[in-house]
Amino acid sequence: MAGSGDSRQETRSRTAEEGKSTQPVQIRYGIHRLEARVAGKTVGEIRKLLQQPLNLDPRVIALLNHRQVTDQTVLRAGDQLEFVRLAGVKGG
């Protein structure tokens, strides 16, 4: 029984910690830098949201915390999301 009590306490603690986190996600594309509270959204949702305001090229790749990710990847508080063009790709 002690094991199940410990598991419930761990779950409550983890949930409480996630709820306390208010760090924004840092988003970069070229010269554009912004911070937004978008934890829980996917990279694809952010890509679509920023496509017009930042003139985001649909061919850019997404790097999350310096690793390439897909549009289905979910963002967490404190993440760093960067959209980058591959070398040699010109704007169109």
Secondary structure, 3 states (H helix, E strand, C coil): CHHHHHHHHHHHHHHHHHHHCCCCEEEEECCEEEEECCCCCEHHHHHHHHCCCCCCCCCCEEEECCEEECCCCECCCCCEEEEECCCCCCCC
